[in-house]
Amino acid sequence: MKIIIVSTAYPWRGGIAHYNALLASHLSKRHTVETLTFKRQYPKLLFPGKTQDESGAASQHDGIAPAPQLVDSINPFNWIRVAKEIRRRQPDLLIFKYWLPFFGPCFGTVAKFAKRGTRTKVIFICDNVIPHERRPGDIAFTNYAFRHADYFIVQSDAVEKELRQHFPAAKYRKAPHPVFEIFGAPISKAAARQELGLTAKNVILYFGYVRRYKGVLVLLQAMQHLKEWQAEIGETLLLVVGEFYDDEQKYHHRSRELNLDSCVRFVADYVPNEHVARYFCAADAVVLPYLAATQSGIAQIAYNFDKPVIAANVGGLAEVIVDQKTGFLVPPDDPRALAEAIRRFYRDQRENEFSANVKIEKQKYSWERVVEAIEALVRQ
């Protein structure tokens, strides 16, 4: 097949750009693949981060060229021009990675006009159907985009449920979110901690954008409870690594209020690809205290580095983390239960056992399953 992917891609940053690069790489093993990305992704006024550009070195993926920057997310005239360009290239399949209804009008219009008068089919790969932080227009924008899709890929039971609820006639396949394999080879824990200047006996990691629904305030409260067991399990340091999409000072104030300055370190920046490994390799476990979730690319980065995950039992996280096998699952918004799980992890010395299980479990999260799901939809 001739395939065009329309979504964020390098030089734009973030997990979705990484996903699309890996998807293109694996699809290109037996199809002809192009990626088209944004020349304007978000208007600056609507973007909560510091920069939208990837600050690190560009990762090369099996010779795939950097994506042409053609799409303007807020210019309807541009959407028509992009659709005409896609129609000129005559793809068999057009793939959109869908994570935010903001892009619904753009993606829907491009899909509508790109398909007109052609045999091109359209697949939406859905991170969410309805976002965690809802805004006016979300349902209408998603309805408009999905009206022009032929097929859907979902990657968790939670997203499948949303799709079936809101679009019961949708033709779809479920393929689990694959492991991210984009961040280079692992390094030893000792070397990673030396690079980061860490001396604590125990290190746990929260990684990713800090937003209200991701529960970092719950994790800070859990760290206060964990101090009760310091004599039992040793000094534990929490690394909170990621750019803040919420009021950063609120988190620093809460940390000081709970007297956590000695056991919490904030790294309030987007981490370039080439520096990601050091944070995961330095940690004993990754902690995801989300209040809500459909799925998490962070869990798949943790699995890439064979790291156990301690997480809230919400959304698709429970499909990836096997309780008491590859980590622990705890009730959401329960700091005491989260602290108890971290305590058990260290007290019972579960790291080696869980890591060994992760190496086995992660084999089911392959890119081949996503490729096969896409091919199966087109065949039907």
C-alpha positions in Angstrom: 0.0 0.0 0.0 0.9 3.6 -0.4 0.3 5.3 3.0 0.4 8.9 4.2 0.4 9.7 7.9 -0.8 13.1 8.9 0.1 14.1 12.5 2.8 15.6 14.6 6.3 14.5 13.7 9.9 15.7 14.1 10.8 18.6 14.4 7.8 18.8 16.7 8.4 17.2 20.0 6.7 14.7 22.3 5.5 11.2 22.7 3.0 11.4 19.7 5.8 12.5 17.4 7.9 9.6 18.7 4.9 7.2 18.1 4.4 8.4 14.5 8.1 8.0 13.7 8.1 4.4 15.0 4.8 3.7 13.2 6.2 4.9 9.9 9.4 2.9 10.4 7.5 -0.3 11.0 4.9 0.2 8.3 7.6 1.0 5.8 9.0 -2.5 6.1 6.3 -3.6 3.7 4.5 -0.5 2.5 5.4 2.9 1.0 5.1 5.5 3.7 5.2 9.3 3.9 4.5 11.5 6.8 3.1 15.1 6.6 3.2 17.2 9.7 2.4 20.7 10.9 3.9 24.0 10.0 1.8 25.4 12.9 0.7 22.8 15.4 -0.8 25.0 18.2 -1.2 28.7 18.3 1.3 30.1 20.9 -1.6 31.4 23.0 -3.0 28.0 23.4 0.2 26.1 24.1 0.9 25.7 27.8 4.6 24.6 27.4 7.8 26.4 26.9 8.5 25.3 23.3 6.8 23.0 20.7 10.1 22.1 19.1 12.2 19.0 19.8 15.3 20.4 21.5 17.5 17.3 21.2 19.1 15.6 18.3 16.8 14.2 15.6 16.4 10.5 15.9 16.7 8.6 12.6 14.3 5.8 12.0 15.4 3.4 9.3 16.1 6.2 6.8 12.7 7.9 6.9 13.2 11.5 5.8 12.1 14.4 8.1 8.4 15.1 7.5 7.4 18.0 5.3 5.8 20.7 7.3 2.6 21.5 5.4 -0.4 21.6 7.8 -1.7 24.7 9.6 -4.0 23.5 12.4 -6.1 26.7 12.4 -6.3 27.8 8.7 -9.2 26.2 6.8 -7.8 27.3 3.4 -4.6 25.4 4.2 -6.6 22.3 5.0 -8.1 22.3 1.5 -4.6 22.8 0.0 -3.2 19.9 2.0 -6.1 17.7 1.0 -5.5 18.5 -2.7 -1.8 17.7 -2.2 -2.7 14.3 -0.6 -5.2 13.6 -3.4 -2.4 14.3 -6.0 -0.2 11.7 -4.3 -3.0 9.1 -4.5 -2.4 7.2 -1.3 -4.3 4.0 -0.6 -4.5 4.8 3.0 -4.5 8.0 5.1 -3.7 7.7 8.8 -4.4 10.3 11.4 -3.2 10.0 15.0 -6.0 11.5 17.1 -5.4 12.7 20.6 -7.2 16.1 21.0 -10.5 17.4 19.6 -8.7 20.7 18.8 -7.5 19.0 15.7 -10.9 17.6 14.7 -11.9 20.4 12.3 -8.4 20.2 10.6 -8.2 16.4 10.3 -11.9 16.0 9.4 -11.6 18.6 6.5 -8.4 17.1 5.2 -9.9 13.6 5.3 -13.1 14.7 3.6 -11.5 16.4 0.7 -8.5 14.0 0.3 -11.0 11.2 -0.1 -13.2 12.9 -2.6 -13.1 11.2 -6.0 -10.5 8.7 -4.9 -10.3 5.1 -3.4 -8.3 6.4 -0.4 -9.4 5.0 2.9 -8.9 6.8 6.3 -7.9 5.4 9.6 -7.9 7.3 12.9 -5.5 5.9 15.6 -7.2 7.1 18.8 -5.3 8.0 21.9 -8.6 9.3 23.3 -12.1 9.7 22.0 -13.0 12.1 24.7 -10.1 13.9 26.4 -9.4 13.8 30.1 -9.7 17.6 30.4 -12.9 18.5 28.6 -13.6 21.8 26.8 -16.5 23.2 24.9 -16.7 21.9 21.4 -15.0 18.6 22.2 -17.9 16.3 21.2 -18.7 18.4 18.1 -15.1 18.5 16.8 -14.7 14.8 17.3 -18.0 14.0 15.6 -16.9 16.0 12.6 -13.5 14.4 12.4 -14.7 10.8 12.8 -17.5 11.3 10.3 -14.9 11.1 7.6 -13.1 8.0 8.9 -13.5 4.5 7.5 -11.7 2.7 10.3 -10.3 3.2 13.8 -7.5 1.7 15.8 -7.9 1.7 19.6 -5.2 0.7 22.0 -7.0 0.1 25.3 -10.3 -1.2 26.7 -11.0 2.3 27.9 -10.7 3.9 24.5 -12.6 1.0 22.9 -15.5 1.6 25.4 -15.5 5.3 24.5 -15.6 4.6 20.8 -18.4 2.0 21.1 -20.4 4.4 23.3 -20.1 7.5 21.1 -19.7 5.8 17.7 -21.4 2.4 17.9 -21.2 1.7 14.1 -17.4 2.3 14.0 -15.3 -0.3 12.3 -12.2 -0.8 14.5 -9.5 -3.1 15.7 -7.7 -3.0 19.1 -4.0 -3.2 19.2 -2.1 -2.4 22.4 0.1 0.6 22.6 3.6 -0.7 21.6 6.7 -0.2 23.6 8.7 2.9 22.8 12.1 1.9 21.5 13.4 5.3 20.5 15.5 6.4 23.5 18.7 4.5 22.9 20.4 1.7 24.9 20.0 1.5 28.7 22.9 2.3 30.9 23.7 0.9 34.3 21.8 2.2 37.3 25.1 3.3 39.0 26.2 5.3 35.9 22.8 6.9 35.5 22.7 8.0 39.2 26.2 9.3 38.9 25.3 11.4 35.9 22.3 12.9 37.7 24.2 13.3 41.1 21.8 11.0 43.0 22.9 9.5 46.3 19.7 8.3 47.8 19.3 4.5 48.5 16.0 4.3 46.7 14.9 6.4 43.6 11.4 6.4 42.1 10.4 8.3 39.0 7.4 10.3 37.8 8.0 11.2 34.1 5.9 13.2 31.7 3.9 16.4 31.5 2.6 17.5 34.9 -1.1 18.1 34.6 -3.8 18.1 37.2 -5.3 14.7 36.2 -1.9 13.0 36.4 -2.1 13.1 40.2 1.4 14.4 41.1 -0.1 16.2 44.1 -1.3 12.7 45.3 2.2 11.4 44.9 3.6 14.2 47.0 1.2 13.4 49.7 2.2 9.7 49.4 5.9 10.8 49.9 4.9 12.3 53.2 3.5 9.0 54.3 6.5 7.1 53.0 8.7 9.1 55.4 7.1 7.1 58.2 8.9 4.0 57.0 12.3 5.5 56.2 14.0 3.5 58.9 12.5 0.3 57.5 13.2 0.8 53.7 15.8 3.5 53.6 15.9 7.0 52.2 13.6 7.3 49.1 14.0 10.1 46.5 11.2 11.0 44.1 12.2 12.5 40.7 9.4 14.5 39.1 10.7 15.0 35.6 8.7 16.8 33.0 7.3 20.2 31.8 4.5 21.7 33.8 1.1 22.2 32.1 -0.3 23.2 35.5 0.7 25.9 37.9 4.3 24.8 38.8 4.5 26.9 42.0 1.5 25.0 43.4 3.6 21.8 43.4 6.7 23.4 44.9 4.5 25.0 47.6 2.9 21.7 48.4 6.3 20.0 48.6 7.6 22.6 51.1 4.3 22.4 53.0 4.8 18.7 53.5 8.5 19.1 54.3 9.6 17.1 51.3 12.5 19.3 50.1 15.1 16.6 50.9 13.2 13.7 49.2 11.7 15.3 46.1 13.6 16.7 43.1 11.8 18.6 40.4 13.2 18.7 36.8 10.7 21.0 35.3 11.7 20.8 31.6 10.9 18.8 28.6 13.6 16.0 28.3 15.3 15.6 24.9 15.4 12.0 23.5 19.1 11.5 24.2 18.6 12.2 28.0 15.5 10.1 28.6 17.4 6.9 29.3 19.4 8.3 32.3 16.2 9.1 34.2 14.6 5.7 33.7 17.8 3.8 34.3 18.5 5.7 37.5 15.1 4.7 38.9 14.1 1.5 40.7 10.5 1.9 39.6 8.2 4.3 37.7 5.2 5.8 39.5 2.1 6.9 37.7 -0.5 8.3 40.2 -3.0 9.3 37.5 -6.5 10.3 38.5 -7.8 9.4 35.1 -6.2 7.7 32.0 -7.1 5.9 28.9 -3.5 4.6 28.3 0.0 5.8 29.0 3.0 6.1 26.7 5.1 6.5 29.9 4.3 3.0 31.0 5.6 1.8 27.6 8.8 3.8 28.0 9.2 2.2 31.5 8.8 -1.3 29.9 11.3 -0.5 27.3 13.9 -0.1 30.1 12.5 -3.1 32.0 11.3 -0.9 34.8 8.4 -2.0 37.2 5.5 0.4 37.4 3.5 1.4 40.4 0.3 3.0 39.2 -3.3 4.1 39.9 -5.8 1.5 38.8 -7.5 3.7 36.1 -8.2 3.3 32.4 -5.8 1.4 30.3 -3.0 1.3 33.0 -4.6 -1.9 34.5 -4.2 -3.6 31.1 -0.5 -2.9 30.9 0.6 -3.2 34.6 0.0 -6.7 35.9 -0.6 -6.3 39.6 2.0 -8.0 41.8 3.8 -9.2 38.7 5.2 -6.2 36.8 4.3 -3.7 39.5 1.5 -2.7 41.8 -1.9 -1.2 41.1 -3.6 1.0 43.8 -6.9 2.9 44.0 -6.7 6.4 42.4 -6.5 9.5 44.6 -5.4 7.5 47.6 -2.0 8.7 48.9 -1.8 6.2 51.7 -2.4 3.2 49.4 0.2 4.5 47.0 2.7 5.0 49.8 2.0 1.4 51.0 2.7 0.0 47.5 6.0 1.8 47.3 6.9 0.6 50.8 6.0 -3.0 49.9 8.1 -2.8 46.7 11.2 -1.9 48.7 10.4 -3.9 51.9 9.8 -7.1 50.0 12.6 -6.5 47.5 10.5 -6.9 44.4 12.5 -5.0 41.9 14.5 -7.9 40.3 11.4 -10.1 40.2 9.2 -7.4 38.6 11.9 -6.4 36.1 12.3 -10.0 34.9 8.5 -10.2 34.5 8.5 -6.9 32.5 11.0 -8.4 30.0 8.5 -11.2 29.3 5.3 -9.1 29.5 6.5 -6.4 27.1 6.9 -8.9 24.2 3.1 -8.6 23.6 3.4 -4.8 23.0 4.9 -5.0 19.5 4.6 -2.6 16.6 3.9 -5.6 14.4 0.5 -6.0 16.1 -0.4 -2.4 15.2 0.7 -2.9 11.6 -1.3 -6.1 11.3 -4.4 -4.4 12.8 -4.1 -1.6 10.2 -3.7 -4.2 7.3 -6.6 -6.3 8.6 -9.0 -3.2 8.5 -8.0 -2.3 5.0 -8.4 -5.9 3.8 -12.0 -6.1 5.2 
